Amino acid sequence: MAVQFILGRSGTGKTTYCIKSVTRELVDDPSGPPLVLLVPEQATYQAQREILANENISGYSRLRVLSFERLSFWLTGKSNVRPEISRIGREMIIQKILRACRDKLTLLGRAAQTPGAAAKLAEVIIEMQQCNYSTSEVSQLARDLAEAEPRERPNTEPEPRKRPNTEAESGSTAGPNENARPQNVTAMKFADIALIFKEYTEFIAEKFDDPDIQLSNALKKIQQADFLRGAKLWVDGFADFTVQQRLCLVEMLKAASESYIALCIDPHTIDITYPDRCELDDTSLFGPTEQTFSDLTEAVRKCRLPLEKPILLKKPMRFTDSPPLEHIEKNIFNPAAPPVTARDDIQILSTANRRAEVEYIAGRISELVRRHNYRYREIAVIIPDITPYQYYIEALFNDFNIPFFIDKPKPLCSHPAVELINSALRVVTNGWGNSDVFACFKTGLAAVEQTDVDVLENYCLAFGARAEDWLARGDWAFAPKDDNQFDEEMINKIRRNAIAPLFKLRTDLGIGEGERLITAGQFTKAVWRFLERLDIKRTLEQWSKQDSSDRQEGDRQLYDKLVNLFDELDEIFGEDLMTVADWNAILATALSKLTLKRIPPTLDQVLVGSIERSRHPDLKAVFLAGATQRQFPQPVTFDGILTDDDRTIAQNRDFYLAEKAVKKLTNRQYLAYIAFTRPSHYLCITYPITTDSSTQVMPSPFLDNLKSLFVDLIEQTATGNDDIEHTSSETQLADFLCEKLGKDSLLPRAKADKLYALIEALEQDKKFARLSRQVKYALGYENKAVLHKDFAKDFYGDSLECSSTRLGSFAACPYKYFAEYVLDLKRRKQFVFEPLDLGRFYHRVLDGLFKRLSKDNTDFATASDESLQNSCAEVIATTLETDTFLSNFKKRSRHNAYILDSATDTLTRAVADYAKMAKAGSFRQIASEFQFGLNDKDIPPCRLKTPDKVDILLKGIIDRIDCANIKGTQVALILDYKRRPQSFSWSRFYHALDMQLAVYMLAITGAKVAGRKIDSAAGAFYLPVEATPDKGSLNNLEKQADKFAYKAKGIFNGRFADALHSELTPGRWDQFYNFFITKGQPYGHFSSSGALRPDEFEHLVEFARQKIIQTAEQITSGCIDITPYRLGNKSPCSYCDYRPVCKFDWQINEYRPLDTVSKEQVLKQAKGGAPEVRS
């Protein structure tokens, strides 16, 4: 029964002492009395491995390596027939109690439906159990606090006292302290907690075993355990114990013949013979372990067990080869310590972000292994919060071929099976939203192939399928009759097969039968039937065959976890009645907390974990990542149910709970000390200066303590790798070569030649040949697109069909033309009302209005205002009724109806002003939506010919053609409707970016339109449908109200100005068109006017003809260069649908700069001049 403590600072060999003592016993007498090594749960595997590493031990039977969890299992769990409640199950029980006792809870009742409330209360219940409190004790505390004086206040700094061993010793009251808050809120909290704790204990009594209660039950069986009676006991790796653990440990000390307890303490700072807790300094470096030593010493003496003189380990064995690390261990928080030399054993490094931090660590690990003969298992990466680093570690460590083990359970909330359950329940309970439906289909577990899912999704996006559409019994027929993109028969077949399991789930849950209440059994049975119909067990088994270790996705573990979770849900809630939505919320919360426990796959691997989970006696190198002010050495949270004041009030009544948040802050220096003293040879501390969201972070203040200990420890900043000798993996070597030899490299020629020679040499080596080829390809990559001339000739043949849009597309970027018109790539169709759709609506109405007026032998100029408005309203109504897209769009929502109503008002106003414009001149509309070159409906295509004898067949649709008989000739005027006011751009015209108006004039000249042979074109204009109000002061509102808001802007032959507007006013801009009258001529403000002199107009038309031919020549030559233009600050890339295809990169590709060109420069070029502009 003798007890002996093993005391020493970090690195003095306490763990090694325990392991050697155990192995010595096993070697000396393999069949002797039982041996027990008690360590934290995460250290059991390492301890077993260290023991079996002894060459004289091939196995053992007398030793048990235990944690408190394993001890509880061996004492109580083996004979249990009841299932053990899981962490998720415990929270579900709390959630059930909160619902049932909502009206009885005085303070926490409001939190019953709050997300996370059950988890927080479960933590409080666990704390009560670990402190070994019964429900009656918690209830008594609540009553005592409630009966105390209303304004009684806690002593925020109570004298340290031990929890009473008997109820007779309790009942003391705290004296008033006027510096804290009243106790009534605390009393209500503990009263609610007592009620929940009592209900929880009674609930699980006959149904489940709680692992935290099991430890208390195990306490009673310790003395009868054969493997503990008369055993030799070693305890190592603990800084403190919960009350439960301490009580169990004391019982083990009573049962054991010899006991050895190792604690990390400086024996010189404490009375090791009679430690007094009242005299201890809670803020000292070893405060946590000193308190533990004091408590255990007192417990041993109370039990009258022999207490041997402690074994004092004073020499820091771990740091024999590294005096700088030994200096850290001795003086980390000693400001008076003289600074020494750090050598290369310690490094502090800042990086730009977390990715750069992990990349540096990976490279350094590879270097330690390759150059310094480290084993991977001798290296650890310690991170306070692993979650934000996990992705980078998995990606970069794999790139560097570093074997690693992340000691952290993996969340399963994103597993396809979990997503299937969540999305399917959202579908049937939340109204069949498309996002939920396709989230379910895309899991790979639904009754539909992924290719079919894509087809179905495209159809739904194109025609805006809604919830009622999914529920409709009939077939879908949303596509117009002339739409050949979708096979609706196939679509409906896919839909029926895909939604059949969801319909059955909906029926099993009774959805659609009013607000039906069901039991947990009915709910779980319906969901499980859904999973069985989809046969997910078989699918998960197939997936698991691809991952035999079950480490990546955990398919094997997940199925078992789902079974256990559904069993718990059914058992816990029993016959409780709730809505499907409520059950769904409970299940979704439970599924979000499923985790996958990882098993180390190999022995030689880098350990990635937190400080507490990185116990390893043989670590040579440690990387402390994420050493920021808020995170290192451990994040501290302050969002529990019980505040520090609540804990102080309870402590004043001898009700001792876990440490307060303030105490946790003071313990951070002990954790920092442990982290700094983990390695024996090399310590590297890194931190990012920004988070992933580019928020600046500050380094941990503990780094200042570290830097003050050394004269040469300077914080470094990670930079790019400038030495090929520092490359540690194929990935790093490839990155290095590409960086140094890339396009923007400034490397001297001699060094570059050496690297090129290295690349050639690597290609001769079979192991590195693939890497060499990859680097060569990367260095030679230009992102060029080339179309073989023979293919281009065969593809285009002797004729090229094109339009003004296609010509502009090619002029903007040849590759865009290639992707859109040669490859015929189309953007996925979506059921949204875009500006382009609004423009089509305007065009359809204006076309229909022209036909209606023509039928009545009227036009804009001759129709009365009333008949014009009536005709417009009738056409709009007919269009909205007959157009499938518009009618469906309007029915979708009130917002959609508002959009179309606004568009209707816009058209009504525009038509009224178009009538004013028509009445002011001689031109009358003769055609609408006039086609040329399209199925020979109106006129044949406009034909031009290239020097290579390739026919250019121009085709298109002209929105509106007006005509006037001027001196016996038929003169046409072209009007192109635009949503908003648009000016004619001379620069875009010159560079062939916008040839629309010119193409239209070429097409109708000499053509027959509405029975009239057009002799010439007067000009072409853009005509807006939507008026943009001008800015101005309130005083000018009346003047602006009379201003014509739909001015046509374009180019025209000035000799027809009188035909455009018969009442021209000198010295003013024309009311309807963009020209200025001066001295009786329309050529005022010539640079900004659309008017051209007759000869200039003819030259311009001919210039447009030649520009079209030049552009067509380039197209047929096979040019598909990725060269988007840049005109000023504008480029087509900003609105191009094909950027993901061309992958334009400004670091590799170059824009094609175009100069801004004035009207005068264009006319000079048209007349045969040569202005210095780039095109």
DRENGU-717702 format. One record per residue (C-alpha): x, z, y. Coordinates in steps of 0.2 Angstrom, whole numbers, plus 2048, in hexadecimal, padded with zeros to 3 digits. Each point is the difference from the previous one (the first is absolute). Layout:
XZY...
//
This chain:
80080080080F80180B7FF7F581080F7F88098007F580F80B7F28038037FE81280A7F380A7FF7F380E7FC7EE7FD80E7F87F580780F7F87FA7FC7EF7F080A7FC7F87F27F78107FC7F68028127FC7EE8007F88037F07F78118057F97F88117FB7F27F87F680B7F37F880D80E7FB7F18097F77FB7F07F78117FC7FA8048127FB7F08037F77F47F17FE7F380B7F680181080B7F380880A7F57F680C8087F98107F57FB80F8067F78107F380180D8027F280E7F47F780C7F67F27F78097F28088118077FA7FB8027ED8067EE7FB8108028098048117F87FC7FA7EF80B7F180280F80B8067FE80B7F18007F17F480F7F980980A80D7F78097F77F27FE80F7F57ED8008017F67F27F87F080A8007F98118017F180A7FA8038128087FF7FA8127F17FC80B8037F88117F080580A7F87FF8107F180B8057F57F27FC8077FD7EF8008137FD7EE8018037FD7F27F480A8087F27F78108037EE7FA8027FE7EE8008047FC7EE7F18097FA7F47FA80E7F27F67FB7F97FE8118077F280B80C80480E7F97FC8118097F380A8058018127F27F38047F480A7F580381080A7FC7F78107F07F97F87FA8117FB8048078127F67F18077F18047F48018128068007FB8127F17F67FE7F780D7F680480F80C8007F78107F280B8078098107FA8107FC80980180781180F7F78078067F37F37EE7F97FD8027F280D8107FA7F77F67FC7F08007EE8038107FF80A80D7F47F780E80B7FA7F78108017FF8037ED8137FC7FF80480D80D7F580D7F88087FC7EF8118058077F98108067F98047EF8107FC7F880980B80D7F580F7FB8037FD7EE8137FF8027FF81080A7F78077F17F080580A7F08027F87EF7FB8077FB81280381080380A7FD7F180C7EE80680280681280480C7F980D7F17F68087F581080080E80A8088037F480E7EE7FE8037FD81380280F80280B7FE8028137FB7EF80880F7FF80B80D8077F480F7F580180E7FC7F48128068028097F08018108077FA7FB80D7F280D80B7F88057F97EF7F68087F27FD7FD7EE7EF7FB7F97F88107F98018017ED7EF8097FE7F07FF80980281280580F7FC80B7F67F380A7F480280E80B80480E7FB7F981180B7F880D8028078117F97F680E80B7F48097FA7F881080B7F17FF7F67F77F27EE7F97FD7F18087F97FE8027ED7EE7FA7FF8057EE7FC80D8057F37F380C7F87F47F17FF80D7F57F880580C7F37EE8047FC7FD7ED7FD8107FF7F67FB80E7F67EF7F87FC8087F07FB80E8087F67F380A7F67F57F17FD80F7F67FB80680E7F47EF8017F87FE7EE7FE8107FC7F77FF8107F57F87F77F18047EE8048127FE8058118088008088028118137FF7FF80280C80E7F480C7F78097FD7F08108078077F78118037F97FF7EE8117FD7FA8068108087F680A7F38087F67F18138018058038107F77F97F97EF8097EF80180D7FF7F380B7F480A80180D80E8028117F78128057FF8057EF80780F7FD80C7F97F98108087F680E7F67FC8108087F380C7FB7F480E7F380B8098008058127F080A7FF7F18037F57EE8018027F78117FC7FB7F97EF8117F97FC8088118057F480A7F58047F47F18128018038008138017F68007EF80D7F47F980E80C8067F780E7F67FF7F67F08127F980180F8097F980B7F980E7FC7F781080A7F780D7F87FA81080A7F480B7FD8008138087F680E80680F80B80F80580A8048117F88098058107F180080B7F580B7F58018117F88007FA7EE7FD8117F97F18068097F97F180B7F380680B7F37F38057FC8098118127FD8058017EE7FC8017F380E7F37F37FC8097F380B8108017F88077F27F67FD8087EF7F08088067F47F97F280C8047F18048118077EE8058017FE7F97EE80F80B7FB7F980F8087EF7FE7F88077FD7EF80C80F8017F280B8057F57FA7F280E8037F38028128067EE8038007FF7FA7EE80F80C7FC80A7F17F98138027FF8087F780F8117FA7FD80D7FD80E7FE7EE80780B7F27FB8087FA8108057EE80180B7FF81080B7F07FD7F77F08058047F67F07F67F180580B7FC80F8118017F88047EE8047F880081280580D80C7F57F980E7F08027F58068127FC8028038137EE7FA8027FA80C7F380980F8087FC7FD8127F27F48027F680C80C8108098068027FA81281180A8018087F67F280F7F78047FE7ED7FE80A7F77F38037EE7FA7F27F87F780B7F27F87F47F37F87F680D7F77F280180D7F77F38097F280080D7F87EF8037F27F980A7F77F07FC7F47F48097F28047F47FC8067EF8037F07F88127FF8078028127FB7FC7FD7EE80A7F080080F8098067FE80E7F27FE7F37F38107F78058098118017FA8057EF8067EF7F88118038098028127F97FC7FA7EE80B7F080180F8078098008137FD7FA8007EE7F080A8047F28007F37EF7FD8077FA8117F980D80880B7F77FA8107F08058077F67FA80F7F680F8087F27FC80B7F480C8087F17F48008027F27F37F07F78038067F580F8117FD7F77F97FB7EF7FD7EE8038117FD80780980A7F27F77F67F28047EF80981280380580680A7F27FA7F27F48097F480B81080A7FE7FD8027ED8008138027F78097F37F580E8087F280C7FD7F480680D7FB8127FC7EE7FE8077F07FC7F87F97EF8047EF7FE8087F47F67F57F37FD80E8067EE8027FF7FC7ED7F57F17FC7F580B7F57FD80D80E7FD7F280C7F37F87F47F68117FF8018038127FB7EE8067F37FE7F37F78108058027FB8127F87F07FC7F08077F87FF80F80C8057F88117F77F080080A7F37F780C7FC80E80B7F17FD81080A8027FB80D7F37FA7F27F48107F680080A8108007F88047EF8027EE7FA8127FF80580680F7F58037F57F17F480B7F67F07F88057F67F37F68077F18098107F680180A80180F7FF7EE8047ED8017FF80180F80C8097F580D7F37F27FE7F280C80280880980F8037F08097EE7FB7FD7FA81180780C7FF80F7FA7EE8047ED8048008008138047F88077F17F88118037FA80F7F67EF7F97FD8087F07FA8098097F27F08097FB7F67F08007FA7FA7EF8007EE80480F7F480180A7FE8107FE7F080980880381180A7F08027F97F18097FC7F17F580E7F680780D80E7FC80B7FB7F180C80E8017F780C7F47F87FE7EF7F180B8027FB8007EE8118077FC80080C80E7EF8077FA8078017EE80F80A8067F580B80B7F48057F280E8047F480A80A80C7F280B8077F78037EF80A8107FD7FC8068127EE7FD7FE80080A7F080980E8087F37FF80E7F28027F480980E7F680280A8107EE7FD8058047F88117F17F78087F480D7F980080A81080A8108048038047ED8098107FB80A7FF7F080B80C7F78137FF7FE7FE7FB7EE7F57F280480C7FA80E80F8017F57F77F87F17FB7F180C8117FE8078098017EF7F47F37F88057F580F8128027FB7FC7FD7ED7F77F08048107FA80980A8067F180D80780C80880A7F28067F07F78067F981080A8108058077FF7EE8067EE80380780581180980F7F98097F47F38097F880F8068128058058097F080680F80A7F080180980A8058107FA7F380C7ED7FF8007FC80E7F37F37F67F780180B7F17FF81080A7F27FA80B7F37FD7F28038117FA7FF8078117EF7F78037F98077F08058128057FA7FE8127EF7FA7FA7FF80E7F380480D80E7F37F880C7F28017F38058127FA8028078127F07F98087F58007F07EE7FE8058038008127F57F38098087F580D7FE7EF80780B7F27FA8097FF8118048137FE8077FE7EF80A7F180680880A80E80580D7F38077F47F48097F680E8098108068058057EE8077EE7FD80A80081080A80F7F98047F97EF8138007FE80C7F97F380E80C7FA8107F77FD80D8037F28127FD8038047F07F68138027FE80D80D80280B7F880C7F67FD8107FF8058127F480E8037F57FE80F7F68108047FD80E80C80B80F8037F780B7F47FF7F37F28127FB80180880E7F680F7F97F781080A7FD80B7F07FF7FC7F68108107F98087F77F680E7F08048097F87F580D7F480A80B7F47F28077F380280E80980F8087F580080F7FA80E80B7EE8017F98047FC7EE8118087FB80280B7F57ED8017FC7F17FB80A7F580F8057ED7FF8027F580B8097EF7FA7FB7FA80C7F27F080A80080981080380A80281080F80B8047F480C8087F58017F180F8047F580680D80C7EF8098007FF7FF7ED8128077FF7FC80E80C7F48067F280D7FE7F27F97EF7FB80F7F67FE7FF7ED7FF80D7F280180C7FD80E7F97FD8118057EF80980B80980B80A8077F18017EF7F98087FA80F80D80E7FF8047FB7EE8047EF8058128058038028067EE7F97EF7FA80C7F780B80E80A7F97FB7FC7EE7FF7ED8058128018088088087F27F97F67F180F7F47FE8118047FB80A7F18077F67F680D7F280380C7F77F380A7F280480C7F67F18087F17FF80B7F77F18087FF7FF8137EE7F87FF7F28017F47F87F17F87F47FF80F80F80080C7FD81280681080980580580F7F580C80E80380E8067F47FE8117F880880E80A8098057F080C7F180380780880F8048107F68097F47F480A7F780D8068108088098047F180C7F180080C7F980D7FE7EE7FA7EE7FF7FA7F97F380B7EF7F97FE8017ED7FC7F37F28017FE7F47F28057EE8048007F07F780D7FE7F28107F880680A8017F17FD7F77F080980E7F77F180B8047F37F57F77FA8097F17F37F47F87FC7EE7FE7F280280D80C80880C80D7F37FD7F37F28037FA8088108128028068057EE7FD7F07F980880280C80F8127FB8037FE7EE7FD7EF7FD8087FB7F580E80480D80E8108067F880F80380B80C8027F28117F88038037F07F680E8077F57F580E7FA7F17F57FE80B7F47F580580E7F57ED8057FD7FC7EE7FC80E8007F47F98107F87EF7F87FE8077F17F780A80C7F57F080A7FC7F87F07FA80D7FE7F37FC8117F97F08007F47FB8118068007FC8127FC7ED8007EE80480480480B80F80C7F28067F37F37FF7F380B80980D80480E8047ED8027ED7FC8017FD80D80D80F7FB80B7FB7EE7FF7ED8038037FA7F780F7ED8017FD7FF7ED8017F27F57FA8057EE7FA7F47F37FA8097F27F77FD7EF8097FB7F77F07F280D7FD7FB7FF8127FF7ED7FF7F68017F07F480D8077FC7F88108017EE7FB7FC7F380C7F480A80B7FE8118087F080880380180C80E7F780880E8048088118008117F780C7FA7F380C7F880D80081080A80380A7F080F7F67FC8078018117FE81380080A8017F08037F37F37FF80D7F27EF8068057F97EE7FF8087FF7EE7F88107FA7EF7FC8077FE7EE7FD80C7FB7F28008107F67EE8028058028138027F08098077FE8118077F480B7F57EE7FE8077F880F8067EF8048068048058127FA7F88108107FA8088027F78108017F07F67EF8037F97F88048118077EF8067F87F77F17EF8098058027F98118047EF7FA7F17FF7F47F480680D8067F380D8007F27F47EE8057FB7FB8018128077EE8037F67FA7F17F08098068027F98128047EE7F97F08017F67F680380F8097F380A80880C80C81180780380880E80A7FD7F78107EE7FB7FE7F980F7F67F780D80A8078118017F28077F68007F37F28138027FF7FF8127FD7F27FF7F48097F27F681080B8007F680F7FA7F87F67F28117F97FA8088118007F28077F58017F27F48138017FF7FF8137FC7F27FD7F38087F17F781380580080380B7F180F8098077F88048117F08067F880980C7F480B80580E7F280580B7F780A7F381080B7FC7FF80B80F7F98038118117FD8078007EF7F87EF7FC80780680581180F7F47FF7F57F27FD7F380580D80F80080D8057EF7FA7EE7FA8028008068128117F88047FA7EF7F97F080180B80A80381080C7F37FB7F37F37FD7F88038118107FD8098057F07F57F07F98078068038128107F77FB7F77F17F97F47FE80E80F80080D8087F07F87FC7EF7F88068047EE7F38047F38028067EF7FF7F37F28088087F18038127F980C8057F18057EE80080B7FC7F180E7F37FE8097FD7F07F580C7F67F77F67F27FC7F280D7F180A8068027FB81280F7F58038107FC7F581080A80480B7FC80E80F7F67F981280080680F7FA7F78128077FF80F7F58018028037ED7EF7F77FE7F78107FC7EE8008057FA80F80A7EE8047FE7FA80C80D7F08097FC7F680E8087F08068087FC7FE8127F480E8077F87F680D8017EE8077F87FC8117FF7EE8067FD7F78117FD7EE80480D7FD80E8007EF8077FA7F87F080C8097F57FD80E7F480B80F80580080F7F480481280580580C7F27FC81380180780C7F37F78117FF80B80F8017FA8127FE8098058108077F780F8107F67FB80B7F680B80A7F07FB8128057FC80C7F280580E8097F67F68017F07FA7EE8038127FA8028078097F17F17F97F57F98127FE7EF7FB8077FC7ED7FF7ED8037FD7FA7F881080C7F27FF7FB7FC7EE7ED8008048037F480F80A7F47F47F38017F37F07FB80A8097F380B7F97F07FA7F48087F37EE7FF7FF7F78118047ED8027FF7FE7ED80180C7FE80F8117F880080B80C80980B7F580C80B80F8068018138017FF8088118088107F97FE80F7F57FC8128047FF8117F87EF8088047FE8137FE7F18087F880481180580280481280E80C8057FC80981080C7FF80F8088108077FB8058117FA80D80C7EE8068017FE7F78118037EF7F87F48027F27F37F680980C7F18028068017EE7EE8007FA7FE7EE8078117FA7F87FE7F47F180780A7F18027F27F380C7F48098077F27F58137FF7FF8097F17FA8077EF8057F77F18078037EF8097FD8048127F77F08047F18087F77FF81080A7F07FA8097F87FD7EF8048127FB7F98088107F67F580C80180D80E81380380380580C80D8107FD80980D80E8017F98097F18028017EE7F27F77F77F280C7FA7FF7F97EE8117F87FC8128058038057F480F8028028127F97F480E80C7FC80E7FE7F180C7F27FA7F580B7FF7F180080C7F081380280080280F80A80A80F7F98077F37F480B80B7F67F180B7FA7F27F38017FA7F67F17FE7F080A80C7F27FC8027EF8097FA7F17F68127FA7FB8058127FC7F18027F58047F07F78128057FE7FB8127FA7F57F87F280E7F57FA80C80F8017F48097F57FF7F27F48137FF7FE8018137FE7F37FF7F280B7F37F781080A8027F880F7F97F87F67F18127F97FC8078117FF7F28067F48027F17F48138028007FD8107F780580C80D7FA8127FC80D80A80A7FC8128038027FE8137F28088098007FC81380380C80E7F87FC81080380D80D7FC8107F77F37F87F48037FB7EE7F47FA7F280780E7F57F580D8087F07F97F98067F67F17F88037EF80F7F97F780E80C8058008097EF8037EE7F980E7FA80B8088128028077FB81180E80C8058077FF8128108067F98027F17F57F47F38077FF7FA8127F27FC80C7FF7EF8078008038137F57F580A8017FE8137F180280C7FC7EF8077F67FC8107F37F380280C7F680B80E8007F27F37FA7F37FB7F280B8127FB8048037FF7ED7F07F77FD8067F380D8117FE7F780A80D80880A80D7F77FE81280680C80C7F97F580B7F58018067EE7F47FA7F3
//
